[in-house]
Amino acid sequence: MSTEYAVRCRTVEKVFGAGDTAVRALRGVDWDVPLGEISMLVGQSGCGKTTLLSVITGLLEASGGTVEILGQALHDLRGERANRFRLQNIGFIFQQFNLLPALTAAENAAVPLLAANMPRRAATERGRELLQKLGLGLRADARPVELSGGQQQRVAIARALINQPRLIVCDEPTANLDAESGHAVMELFRAVAVSPDRAVVIVTHDNRIFEFAHSITYMEDGHIVRRANGNGFADTLPAPVPDPAHRTS
């Protein structure tokens, strides 16, 4: 596989449960995410996009098909190898930020370095330096409760970027932000993603940020149904065959 792609999914399936109660969350998903781009994944709640996000990051194992991240087949990774691959290559930005309340902003930003066994003082200094670049240098010693929503999001971004991962994955990164803060966050993502060796994947319901996407992929009932770029629909796929299985998020 060429590493011009950050993500390549082929006929990916994800089934929860078994027998009559089985839920098919993903149904034969084919999806490519090129390096150097911001790719957005959209669709109604319950369509499977969060499940797909979890599968491509290795947090969930696919029930069928193949997932390759930066040229690495995820099914070849297990245990500590899988954890190390994620730590070195994937940055996560969560909707609720998931900052540790007892740590300062600089310490929260440094968590991936601490997990990689970097000495605490050196890791925290790296966190402080990155927050400075993100305009939060004066708040590096503040704890999450002392920060606004936009400031907490920047700390979360710093934490995701501090290892210089090649794939950055975001779940509703602007859902809790006002328009100005959301725009500022997307400008940061655009600066990061427009690089030949990185990519950003964003799951979102926020159509205010569509202008930042290089491509938009629409999901429905576990299928990818169409793709769009800045010039409108780039590719329209046949409608999926209806399936009686329940939806999952």
ABEGO torsion letter per residue (X at the ends): XBAABABBBBGBBBBBEBEAABBBABBGBBBBBBBGBBBBBBEBBGAGAAAAAAAAAGABBBABEBBBBGGBBAAABBEAAAAAAAAAABBBBBAAGGBBAABBAAAAAAAAAAAAGBBAAAAAAAAAAAAAAAGAAAAAABBAAABBAAAAAAAAAAAAAAAGBABBBBBGAAAABBAAAAAAAAAAAAAAABBAABBBBBBBABAAAAAABABBBBBBGGBBABBBBAAEBABBBBBBBBBABBBBX
